[in-house]
Amino acid sequence: MGDHVHVGEMVPNFELEIFDPRKGDFGKISLESLKQAKKWTVLVFYPADYTFVCPTELADVAEQYKDLAAAGAEVIAVSTDTKFVHLAWHREEKLLKGLTYPMGADPTGKVSRLFGVYDEGTGLALRGTFVISPEGKLVVSEVNFYNVGRSAAELLRKVKANVYCAAHPEEACPANWSQGGKTLKPGAGLVGRVAEAMGR
């Protein structure tokens, strides 16, 4: 899958043609435009329209979209289908009726390659989830194989944790952290004392 952007690196600008279910129309979206709007960018790559696990994932993200947007994020679902196929699938698949975020079209695989999820053997994208900060840094990178769906609740948790850490750079979020939970302040005094800091 070649060289691609890695966690901690700045993501170069990219642009995608989209089908926007909110408008029922086509458009374009770019990383630069989302950065200018101070948005956290969430990319949800999936293999293909008219498949099986994919609509369950997109519907799951739709259920969390209001909270993702409230956290300052914009979601783009991306596959190597065209925007026209996105439109047709959205019209037919009942699970997609609740979608209120754009569906990005990457028929050449350019953006999928940028994130290392393009499968050259099939021409499809693996199940990749990526979160990009408003400054353009890649802070979350996860890739699953075709047969296992993802959890949008966990995606929301990670977005909120990254938003928190961006606002509190001296702190870190432990495993399973949720909003309002205890955080850690890395330093010499914490070495070997994490249990105490967590109240255990």
MDAnalysis code that builds the backbone (N, CA, C; Angstrom):
import MDAnalysis as mda
import numpy as np

u = mda.Universe.empty(600, n_residues=200, atom_resindex=np.repeat(np.arange(200), 3), trajectory=True)
u.add_TopologyAttr("name", ["N", "CA", "C"] * 200)
u.add_TopologyAttr("resid", np.arange(1, 201))
u.add_TopologyAttr("resname", ["MET", "GLY", "ASP", "HIS", "VAL", "HIS", "VAL", "GLY", "GLU", "MET", "VAL", "PRO", "ASN", "PHE", "GLU", "LEU", "GLU", "ILE", "PHE", "ASP", "PRO", "ARG", "LYS", "GLY", "ASP", "PHE", "GLY", "LYS", "ILE", "SER", "LEU", "GLU", "SER", "LEU", "LYS", "GLN", "ALA", "LYS", "LYS", "TRP", "THR", "VAL", "LEU", "VAL", "PHE", "TYR", "PRO", "ALA", "ASP", "TYR", "THR", "PHE", "VAL", "CYS", "PRO", "THR", "GLU", "LEU", "ALA", "ASP", "VAL", "ALA", "GLU", "GLN", "TYR", "LYS", "ASP", "LEU", "ALA", "ALA", "ALA", "GLY", "ALA", "GLU", "VAL", "ILE", "ALA", "VAL", "SER", "THR", "ASP", "THR", "LYS", "PHE", "VAL", "HIS", "LEU", "ALA", "TRP", "HIS", "ARG", "GLU", "GLU", "LYS", "LEU", "LEU", "LYS", "GLY", "LEU", "THR", "TYR", "PRO", "MET", "GLY", "ALA", "ASP", "PRO", "THR", "GLY", "LYS", "VAL", "SER", "ARG", "LEU", "PHE", "GLY", "VAL", "TYR", "ASP", "GLU", "GLY", "THR", "GLY", "LEU", "ALA", "LEU", "ARG", "GLY", "THR", "PHE", "VAL", "ILE", "SER", "PRO", "GLU", "GLY", "LYS", "LEU", "VAL", "VAL", "SER", "GLU", "VAL", "ASN", "PHE", "TYR", "ASN", "VAL", "GLY", "ARG", "SER", "ALA", "ALA", "GLU", "LEU", "LEU", "ARG", "LYS", "VAL", "LYS", "ALA", "ASN", "VAL", "TYR", "CYS", "ALA", "ALA", "HIS", "PRO", "GLU", "GLU", "ALA", "CYS", "PRO", "ALA", "ASN", "TRP", "SER", "GLN", "GLY", "GLY", "LYS", "THR", "LEU", "LYS", "PRO", "GLY", "ALA", "GLY", "LEU", "VAL", "GLY", "ARG", "VAL", "ALA", "GLU", "ALA", "MET", "GLY", "ARG"])
u.atoms.positions = np.array([
    [0.812, -1.196, 0.000],
    [0.000, 0.000, 0.000],
    [0.855, 1.260, 0.000],
    [2.172, 1.060, -0.010],
    [3.068, 2.182, -0.239],
    [3.162, 3.148, 0.927],
    [3.845, 4.260, 0.686],
    [4.030, 5.266, 1.720],
    [2.738, 6.045, 1.915],
    [2.491, 6.454, 3.141],
    [1.269, 7.188, 3.450],
    [1.504, 8.021, 4.694],
    [0.568, 8.873, 5.012],
    [0.693, 9.731, 6.181],
    [0.579, 8.892, 7.454],
    [1.380, 9.253, 8.452],
    [1.423, 8.510, 9.710],
    [0.930, 9.376, 10.870],
    [0.546, 8.719, 11.955],
    [0.100, 9.424, 13.153],
    [1.168, 10.406, 13.614],
    [0.732, 11.606, 13.953],
    [1.650, 12.641, 14.405],
    [2.148, 13.534, 13.292],
    [1.913, 13.135, 12.051],
    [2.341, 13.937, 10.906],
    [1.233, 14.883, 10.463],
    [1.631, 15.944, 9.773],
    [0.667, 16.859, 9.183],
    [0.131, 16.241, 7.894],
    [-1.165, 16.333, 7.705],
    [-1.813, 15.732, 6.538],
    [-1.860, 16.752, 5.406],
    [-1.352, 16.398, 4.227],
    [-1.455, 17.330, 3.101],
    [-2.908, 17.529, 2.693],
    [-3.185, 18.670, 2.102],
    [-4.559, 18.955, 1.699],
    [-5.052, 17.931, 0.680],
    [-6.317, 17.610, 0.763],
    [-6.964, 16.750, -0.229],
    [-8.377, 17.276, -0.449],
    [-8.936, 16.918, -1.582],
    [-10.305, 17.327, -1.912],
    [-11.076, 16.119, -2.410],
    [-12.330, 16.037, -2.020],
    [-13.192, 14.939, -2.441],
    [-14.491, 15.482, -3.015],
    [-14.948, 14.871, -4.093],
    [-16.320, 15.097, -4.511],
    [-17.214, 14.331, -3.548],
    [-18.371, 14.887, -3.237],
    [-19.239, 14.260, -2.248],
    [-20.686, 14.196, -2.730],
    [-21.406, 13.245, -2.145],
    [-22.857, 13.318, -2.133],
    [-23.231, 13.746, -0.726],
    [-23.989, 14.828, -0.611],
    [-24.379, 15.354, 0.693],
    [-25.842, 15.022, 0.959],
    [-26.111, 14.042, 1.825],
    [-27.497, 13.655, 2.110],
    [-28.333, 14.788, 2.693],
    [-27.680, 15.755, 3.345],
    [-28.414, 16.868, 3.943],
    [-29.073, 17.725, 2.874],
    [-28.400, 17.839, 1.739],
    [-28.912, 18.663, 0.642],
    [-29.515, 17.830, -0.474],
    [-29.228, 16.527, -0.460],
    [-29.667, 15.680, -1.557],
    [-28.978, 16.036, -2.855],
    [-27.749, 16.544, -2.754],
    [-27.045, 17.046, -3.934],
    [-25.554, 16.753, -3.819],
    [-24.844, 17.033, -4.906],
    [-23.405, 16.823, -4.961],
    [-22.662, 18.093, -4.550],
    [-21.381, 17.912, -4.235],
    [-20.551, 19.043, -3.876],
    [-19.109, 18.611, -3.754],
    [-18.313, 19.444, -3.122],
    [-16.909, 19.136, -2.871],
    [-16.574, 19.532, -1.445],
    [-15.588, 18.853, -0.889],
    [-15.108, 19.183, 0.449],
    [-13.603, 18.966, 0.473],
    [-12.899, 19.821, 1.188],
    [-11.440, 19.702, 1.266],
    [-10.994, 19.778, 2.716],
    [-9.833, 19.223, 2.980],
    [-9.268, 19.330, 4.320],
    [-9.013, 20.788, 4.660],
    [-8.550, 21.556, 3.690],
    [-8.247, 22.966, 3.933],
    [-9.485, 23.727, 4.396],
    [-10.625, 23.444, 3.770],
    [-11.860, 24.142, 4.164],
    [-12.266, 23.776, 5.587],
    [-12.054, 22.535, 5.976],
    [-12.390, 22.111, 7.332],
    [-11.417, 22.700, 8.354],
    [-10.152, 22.822, 7.978],
    [-9.178, 23.471, 8.857],
    [-9.537, 24.938, 9.065],
    [-9.935, 25.606, 7.991],
    [-10.315, 27.017, 8.103],
    [-11.528, 27.197, 9.005],
    [-12.392, 26.186, 9.015],
    [-13.577, 26.223, 9.878],
    [-13.276, 25.730, 11.290],
    [-11.995, 25.424, 11.577],
    [-11.555, 24.941, 12.895],
    [-12.213, 23.623, 13.285],
    [-12.461, 22.768, 12.300],
    [-13.113, 21.489, 12.542],
    [-12.093, 20.372, 12.755],
    [-12.465, 19.413, 13.580],
    [-11.777, 18.131, 13.622],
    [-12.341, 17.312, 12.472],
    [-11.476, 16.739, 11.657],
    [-11.926, 15.968, 10.497],
    [-11.879, 14.485, 10.827],
    [-13.011, 13.813, 10.636],
    [-13.103, 12.372, 10.867],
    [-13.373, 11.694, 9.533],
    [-12.440, 10.867, 9.090],
    [-12.598, 10.114, 7.851],
    [-12.927, 8.668, 8.190],
    [-14.026, 8.187, 7.634],
    [-14.446, 6.804, 7.841],
    [-14.429, 6.110, 6.480],
    [-13.318, 5.443, 6.179],
    [-13.207, 4.699, 4.920],
    [-13.935, 3.368, 5.055],
    [-14.614, 2.975, 3.986],
    [-15.301, 1.681, 3.975],
    [-15.166, 1.076, 2.585],
    [-15.282, -0.243, 2.452],
    [-14.962, -0.900, 1.174],
    [-15.836, -0.506, -0.005],
    [-17.160, -0.556, 0.145],
    [-17.990, -0.334, -1.043],
    [-19.448, -0.120, -0.684],
    [-20.119, 0.652, -1.528],
    [-21.571, 0.769, -1.458],
    [-22.202, -0.569, -1.854],
    [-23.441, -0.748, -1.510],
    [-24.198, -1.959, -1.843],
    [-23.548, -3.219, -1.279],
    [-22.934, -3.082, -0.105],
    [-22.372, -4.267, 0.548],
    [-23.100, -4.483, 1.872],
    [-22.480, -5.116, 2.839],
    [-23.212, -5.723, 3.937],
    [-22.900, -5.109, 5.298],
    [-21.642, -5.144, 5.691],
    [-21.258, -4.534, 6.961],
    [-21.279, -3.006, 6.848],
    [-20.959, -2.493, 5.671],
    [-20.795, -1.045, 5.477],
    [-22.012, -0.216, 5.888],
    [-23.235, -0.575, 5.472],
    [-24.358, 0.269, 5.883],
    [-24.604, 0.253, 7.385],
    [-24.251, -0.845, 8.053],
    [-24.418, -0.885, 9.509],
    [-23.445, 0.083, 10.176],
    [-22.243, 0.192, 9.627],
    [-21.257, 1.127, 10.173],
    [-21.690, 2.571, 9.963],
    [-22.120, 2.896, 8.746],
    [-22.500, 4.277, 8.453],
    [-23.716, 4.690, 9.271],
    [-24.658, 3.762, 9.475],
    [-25.819, 4.053, 10.313],
    [-25.397, 4.258, 11.765],
    [-24.425, 3.482, 12.221],
    [-23.914, 3.617, 13.585],
    [-23.274, 4.986, 13.783],
    [-22.488, 5.424, 12.804],
    [-21.885, 6.759, 12.871],
    [-22.975, 7.828, 12.867],
    [-24.020, 7.623, 12.064],
    [-25.120, 8.592, 12.006],
    [-25.769, 8.779, 13.375],
    [-25.858, 7.698, 14.149],
    [-26.451, 7.790, 15.483],
    [-25.598, 8.629, 16.434],
    [-24.300, 8.694, 16.164],
    [-23.388, 9.469, 17.018],
    [-23.050, 10.828, 16.412],
    [-23.588, 11.114, 15.225],
    [-23.137, 12.306, 14.497],
    [-23.438, 13.598, 15.252],
    [-24.591, 13.693, 15.878],
    [-24.941, 14.914, 16.606],
    [-23.897, 15.216, 17.671],
    [-23.468, 14.187, 18.401],
    [-22.460, 14.378, 19.445],
    [-21.079, 14.641, 18.855],
    [-20.773, 14.007, 17.729],
    [-19.501, 14.281, 17.056],
    [-19.446, 15.735, 16.599],
    [-20.545, 16.203, 16.014],
    [-20.601, 17.593, 15.557],
    [-20.497, 18.554, 16.737],
    [-21.143, 18.203, 17.855],
    [-21.083, 19.048, 19.049],
    [-19.662, 19.138, 19.597],
    [-18.858, 18.098, 19.349],
    [-17.457, 18.097, 19.780],
    [-16.564, 18.874, 18.819],
    [-17.149, 19.364, 17.725],
    [-16.387, 20.153, 16.767],
    [-15.868, 19.375, 15.582],
    [-16.456, 18.205, 15.332],
    [-15.962, 17.343, 14.251],
    [-16.902, 17.335, 13.052],
    [-16.321, 17.146, 11.880],
    [-17.082, 16.841, 10.674],
    [-16.660, 15.463, 10.204],
    [-17.638, 14.655, 9.869],
    [-17.402, 13.285, 9.423],
    [-17.540, 13.219, 7.912],
    [-16.646, 12.479, 7.281],
    [-16.782, 12.156, 5.860],
    [-16.615, 10.653, 5.718],
    [-17.646, 9.987, 5.213],
    [-17.536, 8.566, 4.875],
    [-16.950, 8.478, 3.476],
    [-15.950, 7.627, 3.276],
    [-15.242, 7.586, 1.992],
    [-15.123, 6.160, 1.479],
    [-15.479, 5.969, 0.217],
    [-15.204, 4.706, -0.477],
    [-14.722, 5.036, -1.880],
    [-14.358, 4.015, -2.625],
    [-13.875, 4.235, -3.990],
    [-15.018, 4.255, -5.003],
    [-16.249, 4.276, -4.523],
    [-17.397, 4.444, -5.415],
    [-17.484, 5.895, -5.885],
    [-18.250, 6.134, -6.944],
    [-18.476, 7.500, -7.406],
    [-19.589, 8.154, -6.593],
    [-19.702, 9.455, -6.726],
    [-20.769, 10.179, -6.022],
    [-22.149, 9.746, -6.514],
    [-22.231, 9.302, -7.757],
    [-23.511, 8.866, -8.313],
    [-23.972, 7.553, -7.664],
    [-23.022, 6.665, -7.425],
    [-23.350, 5.409, -6.746],
    [-23.745, 5.692, -5.296],
    [-23.057, 6.640, -4.655],
    [-23.440, 7.040, -3.299],
    [-24.906, 7.478, -3.263],
    [-25.290, 8.314, -4.217],
    [-26.665, 8.811, -4.281],
    [-27.661, 7.665, -4.443],
    [-27.373, 6.776, -5.377],
    [-28.286, 5.659, -5.637],
    [-28.412, 4.751, -4.419],
    [-27.286, 4.460, -3.784],
    [-27.296, 3.589, -2.598],
    [-28.073, 4.244, -1.466],
    [-27.850, 5.546, -1.279],
    [-28.558, 6.268, -0.219],
    [-30.066, 6.230, -0.440],
    [-30.485, 6.300, -1.674],
    [-31.915, 6.249, -1.987],
    [-32.529, 4.883, -1.688],
    [-31.719, 3.823, -1.842],
    [-32.257, 2.468, -1.753],
    [-32.110, 1.816, -0.385],
    [-31.016, 2.079, 0.292],
    [-30.723, 1.378, 1.551],
    [-31.367, 2.105, 2.743],
    [-32.322, 1.453, 3.384],
    [-33.055, 2.077, 4.483],
    [-32.155, 2.434, 5.664],
    [-31.092, 1.674, 5.877],
    [-30.190, 1.974, 6.988],
    [-29.511, 3.335, 6.839],
    [-29.480, 3.862, 5.626],
    [-28.776, 5.118, 5.376],
    [-29.675, 6.339, 5.480],
    [-30.938, 6.159, 5.790],
    [-31.876, 7.288, 5.793],
    [-31.528, 8.330, 6.843],
    [-30.834, 7.924, 7.899],
    [-30.495, 8.874, 8.947],
    [-29.181, 9.604, 8.737],
    [-28.511, 9.383, 7.607],
    [-27.212, 10.017, 7.373],
    [-27.356, 11.527, 7.212],
    [-26.566, 12.266, 7.979],
    [-26.547, 13.720, 7.864],
    [-25.119, 14.227, 7.694],
    [-24.249, 13.369, 7.184],
    [-22.862, 13.757, 6.922],
    [-22.503, 13.337, 5.499],
    [-21.506, 13.981, 4.886],
    [-21.202, 13.730, 3.475],
    [-20.566, 12.374, 3.209],
    [-20.831, 11.879, 2.004],
    [-20.243, 10.631, 1.514],
    [-19.238, 10.998, 0.424],
    [-17.958, 10.791, 0.707],
    [-16.904, 11.175, -0.216],
    [-16.635, 10.117, -1.267],
    [-16.390, 10.579, -2.485],
    [-16.111, 9.688, -3.614],
    [-14.624, 9.725, -3.939],
    [-13.997, 8.560, -3.939],
    [-12.554, 8.444, -4.203],
    [-12.304, 7.373, -5.264],
    [-12.904, 7.519, -6.463],
    [-12.823, 6.450, -7.464],
    [-11.416, 6.171, -7.978],
    [-10.511, 7.139, -7.885],
    [-9.131, 6.899, -8.318],
    [-8.277, 6.296, -7.203],
    [-8.795, 6.308, -5.972],
    [-8.041, 5.786, -4.833],
    [-6.975, 6.726, -4.309],
    [-6.952, 7.962, -4.784],
    [-5.890, 8.891, -4.394],
    [-5.890, 9.170, -2.891],
    [-7.064, 9.464, -2.345],
    [-7.133, 9.774, -0.915],
    [-6.973, 8.505, -0.083],
    [-7.521, 7.404, -0.563],
    [-7.344, 6.124, 0.135],
    [-5.869, 5.752, 0.219],
    [-5.126, 6.004, -0.840],
    [-3.677, 5.736, -0.827],
    [-2.964, 6.658, 0.155],
    [-3.388, 7.914, 0.217],
    [-2.769, 8.875, 1.126],
    [-2.808, 8.374, 2.563],
    [-3.885, 7.663, 2.913],
    [-4.040, 7.162, 4.279],
    [-3.685, 5.685, 4.418],
    [-3.179, 5.082, 3.348],
    [-2.677, 3.715, 3.428],
    [-3.736, 2.642, 3.503],
    [-4.962, 2.933, 3.039],
    [-6.032, 1.938, 3.134],
    [-6.446, 1.373, 1.774],
    [-5.806, 1.824, 0.705],
    [-6.204, 1.354, -0.625],
    [-5.654, -0.044, -0.882],
    [-6.543, -0.965, -1.205],
    [-6.171, -2.345, -1.521],
    [-5.985, -2.448, -3.029],
    [-4.729, -2.522, -3.463],
    [-4.432, -2.540, -4.896],
    [-5.023, -3.764, -5.583],
    [-5.180, -4.849, -4.851],
    [-5.701, -6.073, -5.453],
    [-7.178, -6.025, -5.776],
    [-7.920, -5.239, -4.993],
    [-9.374, -5.179, -5.186],
    [-9.871, -3.826, -5.670],
    [-9.058, -2.791, -5.500],
    [-9.513, -1.443, -5.829],
    [-10.441, -0.861, -4.780],
    [-10.482, -1.491, -3.604],
    [-11.354, -1.048, -2.526],
    [-10.533, -0.455, -1.384],
    [-11.218, 0.265, -0.508],
    [-10.577, 0.792, 0.696],
    [-10.870, -0.132, 1.870],
    [-9.862, -0.373, 2.685],
    [-10.074, -1.097, 3.938],
    [-10.859, -0.209, 4.911],
    [-11.290, -0.796, 6.014],
    [-12.061, -0.041, 7.005],
    [-11.107, 0.803, 7.853],
    [-10.801, 1.977, 7.369],
    [-9.886, 2.872, 8.061],
    [-10.624, 4.017, 8.727],
    [-10.215, 4.349, 9.939],
    [-10.782, 5.482, 10.670],
    [-9.650, 6.428, 11.033],
    [-9.799, 7.690, 10.662],
    [-8.743, 8.670, 10.879],
    [-9.341, 9.953, 11.444],
    [-8.648, 10.530, 12.414],
    [-9.062, 11.803, 12.993],
    [-7.923, 12.796, 12.807],
    [-8.266, 13.952, 12.268],
    [-7.289, 14.997, 11.975],
    [-7.650, 16.229, 12.789],
    [-6.672, 16.805, 13.465],
    [-6.915, 17.978, 14.303],
    [-7.215, 19.201, 13.435],
    [-7.765, 20.258, 14.032],
    [-8.023, 21.481, 13.263],
    [-6.761, 22.098, 12.670],
    [-5.611, 21.745, 13.226],
    [-4.339, 22.234, 12.675],
    [-3.837, 21.362, 11.537],
    [-4.453, 20.199, 11.347],
    [-4.068, 19.319, 10.251],
    [-3.199, 18.149, 10.640],
    [-3.062, 17.876, 11.946],
    [-2.241, 16.750, 12.393],
    [-3.089, 15.487, 12.518],
    [-2.549, 14.360, 12.039],
    [-3.230, 13.080, 12.172],
    [-3.040, 12.565, 13.593],
    [-4.146, 12.412, 14.335],
    [-4.044, 12.013, 15.740],
    [-4.641, 10.634, 16.018],
    [-5.459, 10.130, 15.116],
    [-6.009, 8.778, 15.248],
    [-5.894, 8.076, 13.911],
    [-5.397, 6.840, 13.927],
    [-5.263, 6.033, 12.710],
    [-5.526, 4.581, 13.069],
    [-6.626, 4.035, 12.546],
    [-6.979, 2.637, 12.800],
    [-7.445, 2.002, 11.501],
    [-7.022, 0.780, 11.269],
    [-7.423, 0.070, 10.052],
    [-7.878, -1.333, 10.422],
    [-9.063, -1.686, 9.970],
    [-9.613, -3.028, 10.161],
    [-9.730, -3.733, 8.818],
    [-9.753, -5.055, 8.858],
    [-9.979, -5.825, 7.639],
    [-11.465, -5.748, 7.288],
    [-11.813, -6.351, 6.162],
    [-13.151, -6.190, 5.606],
    [-14.281, -6.729, 6.479],
    [-14.032, -7.777, 7.249],
    [-15.141, -8.530, 7.839],
    [-15.533, -8.138, 9.259],
    [-14.936, -7.085, 9.815],
    [-15.269, -6.673, 11.179],
    [-15.646, -5.193, 11.190],
    [-16.863, -4.910, 11.636],
    [-17.331, -3.534, 11.712],
    [-16.781, -2.807, 12.932],
    [-16.895, -1.485, 12.889],
    [-16.355, -0.636, 13.947],
    [-17.449, -0.096, 14.867],
    [-17.022, 0.534, 15.956],
    [-17.941, 1.117, 16.935],
    [-17.865, 2.637, 16.874],
    [-18.978, 3.278, 16.527],
    [-19.011, 4.736, 16.480],
    [-18.955, 5.347, 17.876],
    [-19.434, 4.621, 18.884],
    [-19.335, 5.114, 20.258],
    [-17.873, 5.248, 20.674],
    [-17.053, 4.291, 20.271],
    [-15.620, 4.368, 20.566],
    [-14.969, 5.494, 19.775],
    [-15.413, 5.693, 18.541],
    [-14.906, 6.815, 17.747],
    [-15.212, 8.133, 18.453],
    [-16.432, 8.296, 18.921],
    [-16.809, 9.519, 19.632],
    [-15.950, 9.707, 20.874],
    [-15.705, 8.625, 21.612],
    [-14.872, 8.720, 22.813],
    [-13.478, 9.227, 22.475],
    [-12.920, 8.713, 21.383],
    [-11.565, 9.119, 21.004],
    [-11.520, 10.558, 20.507],
    [-12.555, 10.972, 19.792],
    [-12.611, 12.369, 19.361],
    [-12.664, 13.279, 20.584],
    [-13.541, 12.975, 21.534],
    [-13.653, 13.801, 22.734],
    [-12.352, 13.815, 23.531],
    [-11.674, 12.673, 23.605],
    [-10.403, 12.604, 24.328],
    [-9.348, 13.470, 23.655],
    [-9.307, 13.444, 22.326],
    [-8.332, 14.270, 21.612],
    [-8.657, 15.752, 21.727],
    [-9.941, 16.091, 21.717],
    [-10.340, 17.485, 21.923],
    [-9.891, 17.946, 23.309],
    [-10.085, 17.082, 24.308],
    [-9.679, 17.426, 25.672],
    [-8.165, 17.620, 25.754],
    [-7.419, 16.680, 25.187],
    [-5.955, 16.759, 25.260],
    [-5.413, 17.974, 24.513],
    [-6.094, 18.362, 23.437],
    [-5.664, 19.556, 22.708],
    [-5.836, 20.801, 23.570],
    [-6.888, 20.811, 24.387],
    [-7.143, 21.954, 25.264],
    [-6.328, 21.891, 26.552],
    [-5.848, 20.702, 26.905],
    [-5.065, 20.493, 28.132],
    [-3.805, 19.698, 27.777],
    [-2.849, 20.320, 27.085],
    [-1.690, 19.576, 26.563],
    [-0.791, 18.967, 27.627],
    [-0.952, 19.384, 28.880],
    [-0.126, 18.814, 29.948],
    [-0.737, 17.534, 30.513],
    [-1.913, 17.161, 30.015],
    [-2.607, 15.988, 30.529],
    [-2.699, 14.892, 29.472],
    [-2.994, 13.667, 29.930],
    [-3.201, 12.523, 29.039],
    [-4.431, 11.759, 29.518],
    [-5.125, 11.141, 28.580],
    [-6.345, 10.395, 28.908],
    [-6.033, 8.903, 29.015],
    [-6.357, 8.276, 30.141],
    [-6.079, 6.844, 30.311],
    [-7.064, 5.981, 29.532],
    [-6.882, 4.677, 29.618],
    [-7.756, 3.727, 28.927],
    [-9.210, 3.946, 29.330],
    [-10.088, 3.859, 28.345],
    [-11.537, 3.971, 28.560],
    [-11.962, 5.310, 29.141],
    [-11.117, 6.324, 29.011],
    [-11.480, 7.650, 29.509],
    [-12.757, 8.130, 28.844],
    [-13.622, 8.731, 29.633],
    [-14.800, 9.400, 29.093],
    [-14.873, 10.786, 29.698],
    [-15.633, 11.661, 29.068],
    [-15.689, 13.054, 29.480],
    [-16.040, 13.173, 30.960],
    [-15.229, 13.944, 31.686],
    [-15.427, 14.097, 33.118],
    [-14.615, 13.131, 33.948],
    [-13.978, 12.160, 33.293],
    [-13.182, 11.168, 33.997],
    [-11.811, 11.698, 34.398],
    [-11.113, 10.909, 35.203],
    [-9.781, 11.300, 35.660],
    [-8.790, 11.270, 34.506],
    [-7.873, 12.230, 34.534],
    [-6.786, 12.264, 33.556],
    [-5.461, 12.121, 34.296],
    [-4.403, 11.990, 33.525],
    [-3.066, 11.837, 34.089],
    [-2.193, 13.014, 33.682],
    [-1.287, 13.412, 34.587],
    [-0.313, 14.451, 34.279],
    [1.067, 13.807, 34.298],
    [1.553, 13.374, 33.109],
    [2.839, 12.688, 33.053],
    [3.964, 13.528, 33.655],
    [4.840, 12.855, 34.391],
    [5.975, 13.517, 35.012],
    [6.672, 12.548, 35.945],
    [7.800, 12.965, 36.482],
    [8.595, 12.088, 37.345],
    [7.790, 11.592, 38.542],
    [6.927, 12.434, 39.086],
    [6.159, 12.047, 40.260],
    [5.107, 10.990, 39.992],
    [4.782, 10.782, 38.716],
    [3.749, 9.804, 38.366],
    [4.332, 8.426, 38.069],
    [5.642, 8.353, 37.859],
    [6.270, 7.077, 37.516],
    [6.067, 6.070, 38.648],
    [5.470, 4.931, 38.320],
    [5.211, 3.908, 39.319],
    [4.082, 4.240, 40.277],
    [3.354, 5.327, 40.005],
    [2.294, 5.776, 40.913],
    [0.970, 5.984, 40.173],
    [0.800, 5.327, 39.047],
    [-0.407, 5.545, 38.242],
    [-1.651, 5.044, 38.967],
    [-1.555, 3.896, 39.635],
    [-2.711, 3.361, 40.363],
    [-3.219, 4.362, 41.392],
    [-2.289, 4.972, 42.119],
    [-2.683, 5.960, 43.123],
    [-3.353, 7.168, 42.468],
    [-2.798, 7.598, 41.342],
    [-3.368, 8.752, 40.633],
    [-4.768, 8.462, 40.126],
    [-5.015, 7.182, 39.818],
    [-6.327, 6.780, 39.323],
    [-7.285, 6.424, 40.456],
    [-6.795, 6.517, 41.696],
    [-7.641, 6.219, 42.844],
    [-7.881, 4.741, 43.059],
    [-6.890, 3.923, 42.694],
    [-7.052, 2.471, 42.842],
    [-6.149, 1.926, 43.939],
])
